[in-house]
């Protein structure tokens, strides 16, 4: 995912997290983006990312975000 894609993904997620959880979500995403840039981002990272993000999301946004993350992780698996 390029920088523009990362920024779009970050903004998408941040608009769907619970009030007061934005900084935590941003930190998790920024760490994942750093690992992607280094080439160390793994399927294990995706598996850790999902439950962390679920706990931060607004319950009514969970399904929408899961669909996007599934698409993102599917793209990751094809590289």
Buried (B, 14 or more C-beta within 10 A) or exposed (E): BEEEEBEEBBEEBBEBBBEEBBEBBBEBBEEBBEEBEEEEBEEEBBEEBBEEBEEBBBEEBEEEBBEEBEEBBEEBEEE
